[in-house]
Amino acid sequence: MAAWLEHKLSRAGHTVFVTTTHQLLPTAFVAASERIRTAKIRSELSVQEIAAPEQIAPHAIALGAGVSLTGEEASLDSVHGAGRLILLHDPKMAAEWGNEFRFVCYAQAPLEIEIGTDPFIADVAWSWLTDALDDRGVKYTAIAGTATKTISTGYGQLSHQPDGAQLQLRASWTPLETDYENHVEAWSELLCLIAGLPHDEGLTSLDAHRHKQQTQH
């Protein structure tokens, strides 16, 4: 069985209507997309549904997020932290993935130089992801990823800039149940923790956040 899908993307301050009336979408993918849109996200994040990358899977839904430390809307490339989350759907990959769906996430944020030189910070970042998933009781398999920390020093005309540090985490995993919104909420928590925010400050639904964006444009 299949279903039609109509949704909105907010990009570059404009609301773009994307209606896929020419394409028949699998019911399972439509249902997963709807559950993702009900996720409750950290109030410190500005989250938008963005165009999913092509040629990775037949169907995908993607979210972008930026961290705000002031309570105002943040851009998706916020200097305080940013991330992406994609849910891929490809029944042909079920044997390799362990299911026909797979999450792919990315999160990055600047670090204080003292934290960036901590030899265990990459291990801590990875534990933030797995703990966020486990705390929400989601079942998943085949998790994989990398945590990368970088230290930068300016030279020449950039020598006046102070040393900087950044932490990046890339991961993918296969959900085993249909509680996709819980995976989104775990990613939301991960991104805030990487950006140096405390646990679970405040939550707001993606639908409520989308409504707020629509009323501003």
N, CA, C and O of each residue as an XYZ file, in Angstrom:
868
protein
N       0.845     -1.199      0.000
C       0.000      0.000      0.000
C       0.876      1.242      0.000
O       2.040      1.203      0.399
N       0.301      2.329     -0.449
C       1.070      3.570     -0.510
C       0.145      4.738     -0.206
O      -1.074      4.587     -0.119
N       0.755      5.902     -0.046
C      -0.021      7.088      0.286
C       0.641      8.302     -0.314
O       1.823      8.287     -0.657
N      -0.159      9.378     -0.438
C       0.376     10.634     -0.939
C       0.914     11.447      0.224
O       0.442     11.298      1.351
N       1.868     12.280     -0.023
C       2.468     13.095      1.034
C       2.590     14.539      0.572
O       3.038     14.823     -0.539
N       2.176     15.445      1.459
C       2.375     16.868      1.220
C       2.996     17.461      2.468
O       2.510     17.210      3.570
N       4.041     18.230      2.330
C       4.669     18.822      3.498
C       5.294     20.162      3.148
O       5.338     20.555      1.983
N       5.775     20.856      4.164
C       6.394     22.155      3.991
C       7.850     22.091      4.415
O       8.214     21.376      5.349
N       8.660     22.841      3.720
C      10.047     23.014      4.116
C      10.278     24.500      4.358
O       9.854     25.335      3.558
N      10.944     24.832      5.450
C      11.304     26.223      5.724
C      12.789     26.384      5.440
O      13.625     25.795      6.126
N      13.111     27.163      4.452
C      14.505     27.305      4.052
C      14.817     28.777      3.838
O      14.055     29.498      3.194
N      15.935     29.209      4.380
C      16.442     30.568      4.183
C      15.387     31.626      4.495
O      15.282     32.642      3.807
N      14.614     31.370      5.537
C      13.643     32.361      5.959
C      12.366     32.374      5.150
O      11.527     33.255      5.342
N      12.194     31.414      4.246
C      10.997     31.370      3.425
C      10.339     30.002      3.589
O      11.018     28.987      3.736
N       9.019     29.992      3.560
C       8.294     28.729      3.626
C       8.060     28.228      2.216
O       7.437     28.912      1.404
N       8.549     27.054      1.926
C       8.450     26.475      0.591
C       7.504     25.285      0.661
O       7.722     24.364      1.447
N       6.467     25.299     -0.149
C       5.534     24.189     -0.174
C       6.039     23.142     -1.169
O       6.328     23.445     -2.326
N       6.136     21.912     -0.685
C       6.581     20.813     -1.529
C       5.475     19.772     -1.548
O       5.231     19.107     -0.541
N       4.815     19.625     -2.666
C       3.699     18.687     -2.760
C       4.081     17.579     -3.725
O       4.264     17.822     -4.917
N       4.198     16.380     -3.217
C       4.648     15.261     -4.044
C       3.446     14.527     -4.626
O       3.335     13.309     -4.486
N       2.548     15.258     -5.274
C       1.354     14.636     -5.834
C       1.669     13.785     -7.062
O       0.814     13.044     -7.548
N       2.877     13.894     -7.551
C       3.271     13.108     -8.705
C       3.915     11.790     -8.293
O       4.235     10.964     -9.148
N       4.104     11.590     -7.010
C       4.860     10.428     -6.563
C       4.081      9.679     -5.496
O       3.596     10.278     -4.537
N       3.965      8.398     -5.661
C       3.302      7.540     -4.701
C       4.325      7.072     -3.681
O       5.313      6.431     -4.038
N       4.094      7.390     -2.411
C       5.052      7.083     -1.357
C       4.567      5.907     -0.519
O       3.365      5.753     -0.308
N       5.491      5.077     -0.040
C       5.107      3.937      0.792
C       4.425      4.385      2.070
O       4.827      5.367      2.692
N       3.393      3.658      2.453
C       2.659      3.991      3.666
C       3.570      4.003      4.875
O       3.436      4.870      5.738
N       4.492      3.061      4.957
C       5.397      2.986      6.110
C       6.244      4.248      6.221
O       6.492      4.729      7.327
N       6.690      4.787      5.094
C       7.505      6.000      5.117
C       6.668      7.210      5.515
O       7.128      8.055      6.283
N       5.451      7.299      5.003
C       4.565      8.411      5.368
C       4.279      8.377      6.866
O       4.312      9.415      7.528
N       3.999      7.190      7.402
C       3.713      7.062      8.833
C       4.930      7.447      9.670
O       4.795      8.108     10.700
N       6.120      7.032      9.228
C       7.348      7.378      9.953
C       7.576      8.883      9.934
O       7.970      9.461     10.947
N       7.337      9.520      8.801
C       7.512     10.963      8.690
C       6.566     11.701      9.628
O       6.948     12.682     10.265
N       5.332     11.222      9.708
C       4.359     11.859     10.590
C       4.784     11.741     12.055
O       4.613     12.681     12.831
N       5.334     10.592     12.428
C       5.767     10.423     13.817
C       6.971     11.305     14.121
O       7.081     11.848     15.221
N       7.863     11.451     13.167
C       9.013     12.331     13.369
C       8.554     13.753     13.636
O       9.145     14.451     14.460
N       7.510     14.188     12.951
C       7.025     15.561     13.107
C       6.318     15.785     14.441
O       6.019     16.928     14.787
N       6.046     14.730     15.192
C       5.431     14.895     16.516
C       6.471     14.928     17.631
O       6.117     15.062     18.802
N       7.743     14.809     17.279
C       8.797     14.761     18.303
C       8.833     16.050     19.107
O       8.563     17.130     18.582
N       9.168     15.926     20.385
C       9.346     17.081     21.264
C      10.842     17.389     21.338
O      11.649     16.541     21.720
N      11.182     18.594     20.972
C      12.591     18.958     20.875
C      12.961     19.948     21.970
O      12.096     20.609     22.546
N      14.241     20.039     22.245
C      14.734     20.986     23.239
C      14.393     22.411     22.799
O      14.514     22.761     21.625
N      13.967     23.222     23.768
C      13.562     24.589     23.454
C      14.736     25.455     23.011
O      14.532     26.505     22.403
N      15.958     25.030     23.308
C      17.134     25.800     22.890
C      17.485     25.592     21.419
O      18.406     26.228     20.906
N      16.763     24.711     20.740
C      17.053     24.415     19.343
C      16.046     25.065     18.414
O      14.854     25.126     18.716
N      16.535     25.550     17.281
C      15.688     25.938     16.157
C      15.780     24.810     15.140
O      16.856     24.537     14.608
N      14.661     24.156     14.869
C      14.648     22.974     14.012
C      13.757     23.212     12.806
O      12.660     23.759     12.927
N      14.232     22.800     11.652
C      13.453     22.894     10.420
C      13.536     21.581      9.669
O      14.532     20.862      9.750
N      12.493     21.284      8.951
C      12.546     20.168      8.010
C      13.237     20.684      6.756
O      12.839     21.709      6.201
N      14.255     19.988      6.317
C      15.068     20.430      5.190
C      15.033     19.384      4.084
O      14.569     18.262      4.287
N      15.521     19.759      2.936
C      15.578     18.825      1.819
C      16.530     17.678      2.160
O      17.665     17.906      2.577
N      16.064     16.462      1.981
C      16.890     15.288      2.254
C      17.876     15.056      1.109
O      17.571     15.367     -0.042
N      19.049     14.514      1.416
C      20.005     14.216      0.343
C      19.447     13.169     -0.609
O      18.724     12.259     -0.204
N      19.789     13.312     -1.853
C      19.291     12.386     -2.861
C      20.282     11.254     -3.098
O      21.453     11.353     -2.731
N      19.811     10.198     -3.704
C      20.622      9.071     -4.162
C      21.198      8.233     -3.025
O      22.026      7.355     -3.271
N      20.778      8.485     -1.785
C      21.198      7.621     -0.687
C      20.182      6.521     -0.466
O      20.538      5.366     -0.229
N      18.909      6.892     -0.547
C      17.814      5.946     -0.368
C      16.640      6.440     -1.199
O      16.567      7.629     -1.508
N      15.714      5.549     -1.570
C      14.559      5.977     -2.373
C      13.730      7.062     -1.694
O      13.184      7.944     -2.357
N      13.640      6.990     -0.359
C      12.861      7.973      0.383
C      13.624      8.360      1.641
O      14.300      7.530      2.248
N      13.513      9.623      2.025
C      14.188     10.098      3.225
C      13.514     11.367      3.709
O      12.947     12.125      2.922
N      13.582     11.586      4.997
C      13.138     12.830      5.604
C      14.289     13.361      6.445
O      14.955     12.588      7.134
N      14.534     14.666      6.400
C      15.702     15.247      7.065
C      15.307     16.452      7.894
O      14.410     17.212      7.530
N      15.990     16.612      9.014
C      15.830     17.760      9.897
C      17.170     18.453     10.067
O      18.213     17.802     10.111
N      17.137     19.767     10.160
C      18.314     20.551     10.486
C      18.049     21.324     11.765
O      16.910     21.704     12.036
N      19.085     21.560     12.550
C      18.906     22.260     13.824
C      20.091     23.151     14.107
O      21.229     22.840     13.753
N      19.801     24.273     14.756
C      20.822     25.187     15.239
C      20.576     25.487     16.705
O      19.429     25.552     17.146
N      21.643     25.670     17.458
C      21.551     25.926     18.891
C      21.455     27.428     19.143
O      22.213     28.211     18.571
N      20.524     27.822     19.998
C      20.383     29.216     20.413
C      20.676     29.314     21.903
O      20.128     28.551     22.698
N      21.537     30.251     22.280
C      21.854     30.481     23.688
C      21.155     31.724     24.225
O      21.334     32.095     25.385
N      20.349     32.371     23.361
C      19.696     33.622     23.761
C      18.190     33.519     23.805
O      17.520     34.466     24.215
N      17.637     32.382     23.387
C      16.191     32.242     23.335
C      15.593     32.691     22.024
O      14.391     32.529     21.809
N      16.407     33.257     21.130
C      15.931     33.688     19.829
C      16.156     32.577     18.805
O      16.895     31.624     19.052
N      15.505     32.719     17.655
C      15.677     31.743     16.590
C      17.141     31.683     16.155
O      17.795     32.716     16.010
N      17.640     30.484     15.951
C      19.023     30.293     15.501
C      19.030     29.791     14.066
O      18.095     29.119     13.629
N      20.075     30.117     13.346
C      20.218     29.586     11.994
C      20.646     28.132     12.062
O      21.116     27.665     13.100
N      20.485     27.421     10.962
C      20.836     26.004     10.938
C      22.345     25.785     10.963
O      22.810     24.662     11.156
N      23.108     26.860     10.768
C      24.567     26.774     10.886
C      25.045     27.629     12.057
O      26.086     28.282     11.983
N      24.270     27.614     13.131
C      24.591     28.423     14.316
C      26.020     28.181     14.786
O      26.504     27.050     14.796
N      26.682     29.264     15.173
C      28.052     29.146     15.674
C      28.092     28.447     17.034
O      29.155     28.012     17.477
N      26.940     28.340     17.696
C      26.895     27.686     19.004
C      26.709     26.177     18.908
O      26.873     25.466     19.899
N      26.366     25.684     17.719
C      26.170     24.259     17.525
C      25.115     24.016     16.465
O      24.169     24.794     16.336
N      25.269     22.951     15.710
C      24.334     22.647     14.632
C      24.342     21.153     14.370
O      25.287     20.450     14.726
N      23.283     20.682     13.745
C      23.210     19.254     13.469
C      22.205     18.932     12.379
O      21.411     19.779     11.971
N      22.255     17.696     11.919
C      21.328     17.174     10.920
C      20.909     15.768     11.355
O      21.693     15.029     11.951
N      19.671     15.417     11.048
C      19.182     14.061     11.301
C      18.376     13.628     10.085
O      17.495     14.350      9.619
N      18.688     12.446      9.580
C      18.021     11.928      8.389
C      17.489     10.532      8.692
O      18.189      9.705      9.278
N      16.258     10.280      8.292
C      15.709      8.927      8.347
C      15.599      8.413      6.920
O      14.844      8.948      6.108
N      16.357      7.375      6.632
C      16.364      6.758      5.309
C      15.378      5.608      5.268
O      15.175      4.913      6.265
N      14.764      5.410      4.105
C      13.856      4.267      3.922
C      14.187      3.568      2.613
O      14.082      4.150      1.533
N      14.589      2.314      2.732
C      14.932      1.516      1.559
C      14.703      0.043      1.872
O      15.558     -0.583      2.498
N      13.569     -0.533      1.455
C      13.284     -1.940      1.742
C      14.358     -2.897      1.226
O      14.534     -3.985      1.774
N      15.073     -2.497      0.180
C      16.111     -3.360     -0.364
C      17.329     -3.470      0.548
O      18.148     -4.374      0.382
N      17.453     -2.550      1.517
C      18.589     -2.568      2.436
C      18.256     -3.244      3.764
O      19.079     -3.247      4.680
N      17.066     -3.810      3.873
C      16.626     -4.375      5.149
C      17.577     -5.456      5.654
O      17.844     -5.529      6.854
N      18.086     -6.286      4.765
C      18.985     -7.370      5.188
C      20.292     -6.810      5.742
O      20.825     -7.336      6.719
N      20.807     -5.757      5.133
C      22.077     -5.173      5.579
C      21.898     -4.297      6.809
O      22.715     -4.341      7.729
N      20.832     -3.501      6.832
C      20.591     -2.591      7.940
C      20.000     -3.284      9.170
O      20.248     -2.884     10.308
N      19.208     -4.339      8.910
C      18.451     -4.964      9.991
C      17.025     -4.466     10.050
O      16.256     -4.879     10.917
N      16.664     -3.579      9.135
C      15.319     -3.020      9.009
C      15.327     -2.184      7.740
O      16.392     -1.914      7.186
N      14.168     -1.775      7.277
C      14.119     -0.972      6.059
C      14.327      0.518      6.320
O      14.367      1.314      5.383
N      14.463      0.899      7.609
C      14.744      2.268      7.986
C      16.115      2.366      8.639
O      16.582      1.417      9.269
N      16.758      3.527      8.483
C      18.021      3.773      9.176
C      18.183      5.270      9.422
O      17.943      6.091      8.536
N      18.592      5.604     10.635
C      18.872      6.989     10.997
C      20.334      7.320     10.726
O      21.218      6.485     10.913
N      20.572      8.537     10.287
C      21.915      9.089     10.133
C      21.915     10.449     10.810
O      21.041     11.273     10.541
N      22.881     10.695     11.683
C      22.897     11.982     12.376
C      24.281     12.607     12.357
O      25.301     11.933     12.213
N      24.270     13.927     12.510
C      25.489     14.718     12.585
C      25.250     15.806     13.624
O      24.184     16.420     13.647
N      26.225     16.044     14.474
C      26.144     17.117     15.465
C      27.533     17.697     15.663
O      28.518     16.960     15.711
N      27.614     19.012     15.779
C      28.913     19.657     15.990
C      28.715     20.932     16.794
O      27.661     21.566     16.732
N      29.733     21.292     17.541
C      29.698     22.516     18.337
C      31.120     22.903     18.712
O      31.995     22.042     18.796
N      31.360     24.193     18.937
C      32.685     24.620     19.417
C      32.876     24.220     20.866
O      31.913     24.032     21.609
N      34.131     24.092     21.255
C      34.486     23.727     22.626
C      35.444     24.747     23.206
O      36.177     25.416     22.477
N      35.431     24.858     24.508
C      36.501     25.590     25.163
C      37.789     24.799     24.958
O      37.776     23.568     24.958
N      38.880     25.498     24.786
C      40.130     24.827     24.435
C      40.538     23.812     25.489
O      41.127     22.783     25.156
N      40.238     24.080     26.759
C      40.585     23.132     27.823
C      39.806     21.828     27.673
O      40.332     20.745     27.930
N      38.543     21.944     27.254
C      37.731     20.746     27.053
C      38.177     20.020     25.795
O      38.202     18.790     25.755
N      38.529     20.787     24.767
C      38.952     20.178     23.509
C      40.205     19.338     23.638
O      40.406     18.403     22.864
N      41.055     19.661     24.612
C      42.276     18.878     24.797
C      42.084     17.702     25.747
O      43.023     16.945     25.995
N      40.876     17.542     26.280
C      40.582     16.407     27.151
C      40.634     15.125     26.322
O      39.906     15.019     25.335
N      41.463     14.152     26.684
C      41.592     12.940     25.872
C      40.334     12.083     25.850
O      40.210     11.196     25.006
N      39.401     12.331     26.760
C      38.215     11.488     26.845
C      36.968     12.150     26.267
O      35.887     11.564     26.325
N      37.091     13.357     25.712
C      35.902     14.069     25.278
C      35.175     13.341     24.151
O      33.946     13.387     24.094
N      35.899     12.668     23.250
C      35.248     11.921     22.172
C      34.439     10.763     22.745
O      33.323     10.502     22.296
N      35.000     10.062     23.743
C      34.271      8.971     24.384
C      33.010      9.484     25.075
O      31.959      8.844     25.042
N      33.138     10.650     25.699
C      31.987     11.237     26.391
C      30.892     11.593     25.383
O      29.714     11.338     25.632
N      31.271     12.176     24.256
C      30.291     12.552     23.237
C      29.544     11.323     22.719
O      28.328     11.367     22.528
N      30.259     10.247     22.495
C      29.593      9.020     22.024
C      28.630      8.494     23.090
O      27.540      8.025     22.764
N      29.025      8.572     24.348
C      28.147      8.108     25.422
C      26.896      8.975     25.524
O      25.832      8.487     25.905
N      27.020     10.269     25.183
C      25.839     11.134     25.199
C      24.790     10.623     24.213
O      23.595     10.647     24.508
N      25.233     10.163     23.048
C      24.289      9.640     22.058
C      23.639      8.358     22.547
O      22.413      8.248     22.564
N      24.447      7.397     22.941
C      23.870      6.108     23.355
C      23.016      6.245     24.608
O      21.990      5.575     24.736
N      23.431      7.108     25.532
C      22.622      7.331     26.737
C      21.292      7.987     26.383
O      20.254      7.639     26.947
N      21.323      8.945     25.442
C      20.090      9.622     25.049
C      19.109      8.637     24.414
O      17.903      8.721     24.647
N      19.620      7.718     23.624
C      18.765      6.690     23.031
C      18.242      5.736     24.094
O      17.049      5.434     24.136
N      19.136      5.264     24.951
C      18.750      4.291     25.967
C      17.781      4.892     26.987
O      16.866      4.211     27.448
N      17.976      6.151     27.336
C      17.100      6.793     28.313
C      15.662      6.881     27.813
O      14.730      6.963     28.613
N      15.480      6.865     26.502
C      14.137      6.938     25.938
C      13.577      5.566     25.611
O      12.487      5.455     25.049
N      14.308      4.531     25.956
C      13.815      3.170     25.799
C      13.677      2.701     24.373
O      12.946      1.747     24.106
N      14.364      3.349     23.446
C      14.242      2.923     22.053
C      15.070      1.666     21.816
O      16.096      1.446     22.460
N      14.609      0.860     20.890
C      15.341     -0.334     20.504
C      15.988     -0.081     19.144
O      15.343      0.374     18.199
N      17.279     -0.390     19.079
C      18.014     -0.127     17.854
C      19.134     -1.151     17.711
O      19.452     -1.878     18.653
N      19.723     -1.197     16.526
C      20.813     -2.135     16.274
C      21.786     -1.515     15.272
O      21.505     -0.486     14.657
N      22.932     -2.168     15.128
C      23.935     -1.797     14.127
C      24.329     -0.329     14.218
O      24.449      0.348     13.197
N      24.530      0.163     15.435
C      24.952      1.561     15.592
C      26.439      1.683     15.263
O      27.238      0.816     15.614
N      26.789      2.760     14.592
C      28.182      2.992     14.201
C      28.400      4.489     14.080
O      27.457      5.241     13.833
N      29.628      4.920     14.251
C      29.886      6.339     14.090
C      31.289      6.735     14.488
O      32.115      5.898     14.850
N      31.541      8.032     14.414
C      32.832      8.596     14.794
C      32.613      9.873     15.588
O      31.661     10.614     15.341
N      33.484     10.119     16.525
C      33.517     11.385     17.258
C      34.888     11.998     17.007
O      35.914     11.359     17.240
N      34.900     13.229     16.536
C      36.140     13.883     16.128
C      36.290     15.216     16.839
O      35.367     16.031     16.841
N      37.426     15.437     17.430
C      37.723     16.741     18.025
C      38.885     17.352     17.259
O      39.832     16.661     16.885
N      38.798     18.662     17.032
C      39.853     19.351     16.301
C      40.302     20.571     17.099
O      39.495     21.239     17.745
N      41.590     20.845     17.044
C      42.180     22.027     17.664
C      42.771     22.879     16.547
O      43.540     22.378     15.727
N      42.418     24.164     16.510
C      42.910     25.020     15.431
C      43.706     26.192     15.994
O      43.363     26.767     17.028
N      44.776     26.526     15.283
C      45.634     27.651     15.641
C      45.829     28.522     14.411
O      46.163     28.008     13.344
N      45.625     29.840     14.537
C      45.760     30.738     13.412
C      47.199     31.165     13.182
O      47.981     31.302     14.123
N      47.539     31.374     11.899
C      48.875     31.827     11.524
C      48.765     32.952     10.497
O      47.714     33.149      9.887
N      49.840     33.672     10.320
C      49.843     34.758      9.354
C      48.816     35.819      9.736
O      48.803     36.299     10.869
N      47.964     36.177      8.794
C      46.949     37.189      9.051
C      45.876     36.716     10.027
O      45.055     37.513     10.480
N      45.878     35.445     10.349
C      44.926     34.898     11.327
C      45.580     34.627     12.678
O      44.969     34.029     13.564
N      46.809     35.066     12.826
C      47.531     34.769     14.066
C      46.931     35.479     15.282
O      47.188     35.093     16.422
N      46.125     36.525     15.031
C      45.508     37.230     16.144
C      44.341     36.456     16.749
O      43.897     36.755     17.858
N      43.849     35.465     16.018
C      42.717     34.692     16.529
C      43.175     33.733     17.619
O      44.240     33.126     17.503
N      42.382     33.591     18.676
C      42.751     32.632     19.719
C      42.601     31.196     19.225
O      41.871     30.938     18.267
N      43.284     30.276     19.871
C      43.124     28.863     19.532
C      41.663     28.461     19.716
O      40.970     28.954     20.605
N      41.223     27.566     18.864
C      39.836     27.109     18.929
C      39.750     25.596     18.930
O      40.696     24.908     18.547
N      38.610     25.084     19.362
C      38.384     23.633     19.382
C      36.955     23.363     18.943
O      36.059     24.181     19.150
N      36.762     22.212     18.341
C      35.435     21.824     17.870
C      35.254     20.333     18.038
O      36.204     19.558     17.922
N      34.022     19.942     18.312
C      33.674     18.529     18.454
C      32.614     18.182     17.424
O      31.620     18.896     17.297
N      32.811     17.104     16.693
C      31.854     16.622     15.704
C      31.535     15.158     15.985
O      32.421     14.362     16.298
N      30.266     14.824     15.867
C      29.866     13.427     16.005
C      28.996     13.051     14.814
O      28.026     13.738     14.496
N      29.354     11.964     14.170
C      28.573     11.399     13.061
C      28.217      9.973     13.432
O      29.065      9.218     13.909
N      26.965      9.605     13.214
C      26.531      8.265     13.621
C      25.352      7.811     12.773
O      24.654      8.617     12.158
N      25.154      6.514     12.759
C      23.974      5.937     12.124
C      23.566      4.701     12.897
O      24.400      4.028     13.502
N      22.286      4.410     12.873
C      21.771      3.235     13.575
C      20.425      2.844     12.973
O      19.785      3.635     12.279
N      20.014      1.629     13.248
C      18.772      1.088     12.703
C      17.715      1.003     13.793
O      17.922      0.307     14.786
N      16.590      1.688     13.639
C      15.507      1.573     14.613
C      14.778      0.241     14.425
O      14.562     -0.207     13.299
N      14.409     -0.374     15.530
C      13.742     -1.679     15.458
C      12.243     -1.578     15.722
O      11.510     -2.543     15.511
N      11.787     -0.417     16.180
C      10.361     -0.196     16.393
C       9.957      1.110     15.732
O      10.788      1.779     15.117
N       8.701      1.474     15.851
C       8.182      2.624     15.103
C       8.111      3.912     15.919
O       7.453      4.867     15.508
N       8.780      3.947     17.072
C       8.779      5.163     17.889
C       9.849      6.142     17.402
O      10.747      6.520     18.153
N       9.740      6.540     16.149
C      10.762      7.358     15.516
C      10.940      8.716     16.201
O      12.035      9.278     16.199
N       9.865      9.234     16.784
C       9.965     10.533     17.452
C      10.937     10.489     18.620
O      11.570     11.497     18.934
N      11.066      9.332     19.270
C      12.003      9.218     20.395
C      13.448      9.314     19.926
O      14.307      9.802     20.661
N      13.719      8.861     18.729
C      15.058      8.977     18.168
C      15.374     10.449     17.880
O      16.495     10.906     18.101
N      14.374     11.180     17.384
C      14.560     12.610     17.140
C      14.864     13.334     18.452
O      15.743     14.194     18.506
N      14.135     12.982     19.498
C      14.337     13.623     20.798
C      15.713     13.299     21.370
O      16.324     14.140     22.029
N      16.201     12.088     21.123
C      17.550     11.729     21.567
C      18.598     12.564     20.831
O      19.554     13.041     21.442
N      18.422     12.740     19.536
C      19.337     13.598     18.761
C      19.291     15.031     19.261
O      20.323     15.696     19.354
N      18.092     15.508     19.583
C      17.926     16.848     20.149
C      18.741     17.001     21.426
O      19.419     18.009     21.627
N      18.666     15.994     22.283
C      19.420     16.028     23.540
C      20.922     15.993     23.278
O      21.681     16.738     23.898
N      21.346     15.137     22.368
C      22.765     15.035     22.017
C      23.315     16.378     21.563
O      24.375     16.802     22.023
N      22.609     17.045     20.670
C      23.100     18.306     20.122
C      23.252     19.355     21.213
O      24.221     20.115     21.218
N      22.299     19.398     22.136
C      22.392     20.378     23.220
C      23.552     20.054     24.161
O      24.239     20.961     24.630
N      23.772     18.786     24.436
C      24.869     18.411     25.323
C      26.218     18.742     24.692
O      27.116     19.229     25.378
N      26.368     18.486     23.410
C      27.613     18.816     22.718
C      27.862     20.319     22.752
O      29.005     20.771     22.815
N      26.762     21.097     22.710
C      26.881     22.554     22.748
C      27.100     23.087     24.164
O      27.200     24.298     24.360
N      27.175     22.191     25.151
C      27.484     22.612     26.509
C      26.282     22.947     27.360
O      26.430     23.501     28.449
N      25.076     22.618     26.879
C      23.862     22.884     27.641
C      23.573     21.719     28.586
O      24.004     20.597     28.323
N      22.855     21.964     29.675
C      22.534     20.880     30.609
C      21.448     19.969     30.058
O      20.873     20.245     29.006
N      21.174     18.899     30.763
C      20.158     17.934     30.345
C      18.762     18.533     30.415
O      18.434     19.249     31.362
N      17.936     18.238     29.404
C      16.482     18.427     29.443
C      16.018     19.730     30.065
O      15.276     19.733     31.047
N      16.469     20.860     29.474
C      16.025     22.144     29.991
C      14.548     22.389     29.682
O      13.777     22.771     30.562
N      14.166     22.170     28.441
C      12.779     22.421     28.062
C      12.492     21.779     26.726
O      13.390     21.626     25.897
N      11.244     21.402     26.513
C      10.883     20.696     25.298
C       9.721     21.405     24.616
O       8.838     21.951     25.278
N       9.729     21.390     23.306
C       8.599     21.901     22.545
C       8.429     21.001     21.332
O       9.420     20.489     20.812
N       7.229     20.799     20.877
C       6.989     19.859     19.787
C       7.435     20.463     18.460
O       7.425     21.682     18.290
N       7.825     19.604     17.521
C       8.194     20.068     16.193
C       7.008     20.739     15.514
O       7.177     21.734     14.810
N       5.800     20.196     15.724
C       4.615     20.810     15.124
C       4.420     22.228     15.647
O       4.109     23.137     14.877
N       4.602     22.422     16.961
C       4.457     23.757     17.531
C       5.528     24.692     16.997
O       5.262     25.861     16.717
N       6.744     24.171     16.859
C       7.848     24.974     16.335
C       7.568     25.364     14.887
O       7.837     26.498     14.491
N       7.026     24.431     14.085
C       6.721     24.717     12.694
C       5.627     25.782     12.601
O       5.695     26.670     11.752
N       4.617     25.695     13.474
C       3.551     26.678     13.475
C       4.097     28.064     13.779
O       3.674     29.051     13.177
N       5.040     28.137     14.716
C       5.650     29.410     15.072
C       6.378     29.989     13.878
O       6.297     31.191     13.624
N       7.099     29.138     13.129
C       7.832     29.619     11.966
C       6.875     30.114     10.887
O       7.140     31.128     10.242
N       5.752     29.397     10.686
C       4.798     29.774      9.658
C       4.161     31.128      9.956
O       3.925     31.913      9.037
N       3.883     31.409     11.217
C       3.245     32.678     11.589
C       4.216     33.851     11.469
O       3.798     35.009     11.448
N       5.519     33.549     11.389
C       6.511     34.618     11.273
C       6.772     34.997      9.827
O       7.453     35.984      9.553
N       6.225     34.206      8.890
C       6.513     34.470      7.468
C       5.213     34.714      6.711
O       5.238     34.954      5.504
